[in-house]
Amino acid sequence: MKPVRQHRACALAVFALAYCLPTELSAQLVSLKTVPIAAGDQFQLFPSQKLGMGGVSIAVDDPLLDPFINPAKGSRIPGALLYTAPVFYNISGDNGAGRSLPAGLLFNSGSFFGAASLSLQELESAERFFGPVPVLETGAPELLSDRAANNVYASALFGGKLPDSRFSLGGSLFWGGLSGVQGVDLLYAGATSIEQSGHVLDVRLGLLGELEGERTYEVMLLYNSFDMTHDVTYVEWVWPEDAPIEPSLQTRVETNLDRTNTYGAHLGYVQPLADEGWRVGGIFTSNYKSHPKIPNYEIQNIPRDPGNTWAFNFGIGVSRSADPIEFGIDLILEPIWSDTWAEADTAVTTRNGGVIKAGGKTVENDFVFTNAIVRMGLGIANERAGVQLGLEVRSIDYQLEQVDRVEVTKRKQDESWTEWTPSLGLALKFPEFQVRYVGRLTTGTGQPGTAWTAIGVERGQALDAASDFIVAPSGPLTLQEADVVTHQITVSLPIGR
């Protein structure tokens, strides 16, 4: 494709980045979203005691989930136990579904602690009815790889209490072998098939300090890498130059790479606020994300689009625990600055006669986010059973400034929306095992598009993908709503009791 044609496509379309991360680790990995995508809970893979309380975490302890977020918190694991936590989710409007079966072991001997888990997963892609020759009309059977994907995840953590001290140190490793990420196939709206392959890697090192007066602090460093390859097949009508010869169908295979590396640091502090079980805590997180390769999605058709992001969050949490009731609330602010751009393959002449050399920026997108998250939850429990109610509200607000260096134009765009996720948790406790159920419903998302360039107007063209999405919309956003319903059942069996 010629450079000028590349640039013009960019001026009318979008930049897109699909980047996955475990949802439950997102407190330390700040997620990016510029379109209200209905993404399934593909990466909800770990057990939790407090997920039904809206995911409150700053001043509320979760002995099952916390070690997977900060490995130093493995010192709080209650002894040794086996667990399994199957997850089922569905996106309304035939926009995809997923089933996961995680299982693992957690242990704490007093001096040393650790955990290991393995998860098997099957994903169903959304119904697709696009392309020049729909599969259903050809009479050919639909390939299994086009309808379902199987992923494998493994994680391990190990640490211990430092001798003669009140400090714990731990490290963890999370790896996922991916043959599919939910909704990526829909980013190539005209493709007849997409083969995905790659992996996600997350490495963490954490420190937990327990001070006098029940005060605690934590420090954690992390590195996260996402690496995917998309082999995309298109079947296209080709019209010969010598009319009136009839057009013919030709197959084109395109390989796209998707790369993101994240470096992060996280600080946390919690202390009693007053008598009667009150606690207060605060967090600070910083992420630097490097995006060396953004795929050449069919909706943008621009190869080699790098970018980088600085993302932060500041949060305060308050909780109260007074048997049999527990309450918590988190308030989090997330300022984010992101820059993505397109590069010229060869020298490009601008509208005013200037020249952009090969490798120079042809279009640049600057995003400024002011996001906010509120989580609140209530739990009532006794020795035999428990009930939890929770709500997470995520407000996303950003301004895009796009500079077109070839057409010598500049534009600004403001977008905002709110995502609501109520949750319900139930627990049954027996001497030999415990069973927990969590149900979550996410609304305010769906199939996004733009008023000027329709992306997702037709069914099957949704930008439905994973947690990080950097898209520079070509016009005001539109939305066909789709809800995500998730169910998780956790069974834990204490060992040695």
Protein Blocks (a to p, Z undefined) as FASTA:
>chain_A
ZZklmmmmmmmmccdddddddfklmmmmccddfbdcdddffklcbdcfklmnoopaklpc
cfklmmmmmmmlmmmpghjaddddddddddehhiaccddddddddddehjagcddddddd
ddddddddedjbdfklnopacdfklmpccddddddddddddehiabdcdddddddddfbd
ehklmmmmmbcbdcddddddddddddddddehhiacdddddddddddddddddddddddf
bdcbdcdddddddddddddddddddddddddfbghhiacdddddddddddfbccddfklo
pghiacddddddddddddddddfbdcdddddddddddddddddfbdcddfkopacdehia
fbdcdddddddddddddddddfkbccdddddddddddddddddfklopaddddddddddd
dddddddddfkbccdddddddehiacdddfklcghkaghiaccddfbdcdddfbdcdddd
dddddddddddddehZZ
